[in-house]
Amino acid sequence: MKTRITELFGIEHPIIQGGMHFVGFAEMAAAVSNAGGLGIVTGLTQPTPADLANEITRCREMTDKPFGVNLTFLPALKAPDYPGYVKAIIDGGIKSVETAGNNPAQVLPPLKEAGVKVIHKCTSVRHALKAQSIGCDAVSVDGFECGGHPGEDDIPNMILLPRAADELDIPFVASGGMADARSLVASLAMGAEGMNMATRFIATKEAPVHENVKQAILAASERDTRLIMRPFRNTERVLNNAAVESILEKEKQLGDAIKFEDIIDEVGGVYPRIMQKGEMDIGAWSCGMVAGLVYDIPTVQELVDRIMAEAEQIIRGRLEGFLAA
Ligand SMILES: Cc1cc2nc3c(=O)[nH]c(=O)nc-3n(C[C@H](O)[C@H](O)[C@H](O)COP(=O)(O)O)c2cc1C
């Protein structure tokens, strides 16, 4: 399939794997890129720019296809060394970067100078327009369904995607709630030129996470995610578990008086124990409603091939069939 997104990133299929903390290691990114999509190494999962440089080298040993790096700007007590990470990206020969969180203006000049294509992930049309105006090459439009941080506007993709199509000139991919060929074809119909998946890619054979994480996604229904940290205007969609129930209880009890320290045990630094040791109840971890559409744990290649084959069937069979009738 050819769209402005496949052309921009030099990939075969319009499918991107979104940055994922403690999932987006070289193994994940390489598997997606080898399957013809755009794999993304998650920059800040690497503790230092030197570690990111090593991870880029490792990924390059696993694939000769293009892959990208995610750079996330979220509230942090101590800001990461962004110039250092940008240097590791450029020196590592990376040509695609997914930015997310805040406005990426601070990293655009060196990235653009080095010929890196930047796709900014945002949860509203106004932020997408801002990204376009400061020179981003594409945007990833993340609907309310998404795992991770859906923002504070709560606009689902049935509205957000056509709204983005009405306003944007640069190409965009649909993100949040994307699982299969139906997601891809629907996104294309609403004006997107590809899709970004995160939660769905965790439930694959190659995802470098503990088996418990994959089984938790497989077992979850579309009703099993919760929104935490609303009082901090830093909302995160996570899979429900004992820690999440404890956070929500504290948010209810403490109301406006709640402070970040009240929930730090359940959200601070919990990812390695969840993703690598499989301790599923010790903290909150991002997961999309799309878990309800995950029925198996295929290889990434099987997943991507299935999506592309079924998308063709939907377009040529189901949709054209309606017109012929
Ligand atoms: C476990 C997990 C960790 C994530 N970590 C990040 C991250 O570090 N940076 C980022 O920009 N997005 C992160 N995301 C968000 C995804 O890149 C993507 O935007 C979102 O999950 C899409 O929704 P979906 O899960 O329904 O596919 C994460 C998502 C998940 C599920």
The ligand as an SDF file (V2000), in Angstrom:
LIG
                    3D

 31 33  0  0  0  0  0  0  0  0999 V2000
    2.9120    0.2220   27.7250 C   0  0  0  0  0  0  0  0  0  0  0  0
    2.8460    1.5160   26.9710 C   0  0  0  0  0  0  0  0  0  0  0  0
    3.8570    2.4560   27.1450 C   0  0  0  0  0  0  0  0  0  0  0  0
    3.8280    3.6500   26.4360 C   0  0  0  0  0  0  0  0  0  0  0  0
    4.8790    4.5240   26.5660 N   0  0  0  0  0  0  0  0  0  0  0  0
    4.9200    5.6340   25.7860 C   0  0  0  0  0  0  0  0  0  0  0  0
    6.0570    6.4860   25.8050 C   0  0  0  0  0  0  0  0  0  0  0  0
    7.0220    6.2650   26.5410 O   0  0  0  0  0  0  0  0  0  0  0  0
    6.0370    7.5700   24.9920 N   0  0  0  0  0  0  0  0  0  0  0  0
    4.9930    7.8410   24.1520 C   0  0  0  0  0  0  0  0  0  0  0  0
    5.0510    8.8150   23.4070 O   0  0  0  0  0  0  0  0  0  0  0  0
    3.8940    7.0630   24.1310 N   0  0  0  0  0  0  0  0  0  0  0  0
    3.8370    5.9570   24.9060 C   0  0  0  0  0  0  0  0  0  0  0  0
    2.7440    5.1360   24.8370 N   0  0  0  0  0  0  0  0  0  0  0  0
    1.6130    5.5030   23.9560 C   0  0  0  0  0  0  0  0  0  0  0  0
    1.6970    4.7940   22.6090 C   0  0  0  0  0  0  0  0  0  0  0  0
    2.8440    5.1430   21.8800 O   0  0  0  0  0  0  0  0  0  0  0  0
    0.4660    5.1010   21.7050 C   0  0  0  0  0  0  0  0  0  0  0  0
    0.3730    6.4800   21.4630 O   0  0  0  0  0  0  0  0  0  0  0  0
   -0.8380    4.6410   22.2980 C   0  0  0  0  0  0  0  0  0  0  0  0
   -0.6710    3.5600   23.1720 O   0  0  0  0  0  0  0  0  0  0  0  0
   -1.7790    4.2440   21.1660 C   0  0  0  0  0  0  0  0  0  0  0  0
   -2.8970    3.6180   21.6380 O   0  0  0  0  0  0  0  0  0  0  0  0
   -3.1320    2.0210   21.5980 P   0  0  0  0  0  0  0  0  0  0  0  0
   -2.3900    1.4940   22.7620 O   0  0  0  0  0  0  0  0  0  0  0  0
   -4.5950    1.9010   21.6790 O   0  0  0  0  0  0  0  0  0  0  0  0
   -2.5510    1.5010   20.3110 O   0  0  0  0  0  0  0  0  0  0  0  0
    2.7380    3.9340   25.5600 C   0  0  0  0  0  0  0  0  0  0  0  0
    1.7160    2.9940   25.4160 C   0  0  0  0  0  0  0  0  0  0  0  0
    1.7560    1.7900   26.0880 C   0  0  0  0  0  0  0  0  0  0  0  0
    0.6310    0.8080   25.8900 C   0  0  0  0  0  0  0  0  0  0  0  0
  1  2  1  0
  2  3  1  0
  2 30  2  0
  3  4  2  0
  4  5  1  0
  4 28  1  0
  5  6  2  0
  6  7  1  0
  6 13  1  0
  7  8  2  0
  7  9  1  0
  9 10  1  0
 10 11  2  0
 10 12  1  0
 12 13  2  0
 13 14  1  0
 14 15  1  0
 14 28  1  0
 15 16  1  0
 16 17  1  0
 16 18  1  0
 18 19  1  0
 18 20  1  0
 20 21  1  0
 20 22  1  0
 22 23  1  0
 23 24  1  0
 24 25  2  0
 24 26  1  0
 24 27  1  0
 28 29  2  0
 29 30  1  0
 30 31  1  0
M  END
$$$$
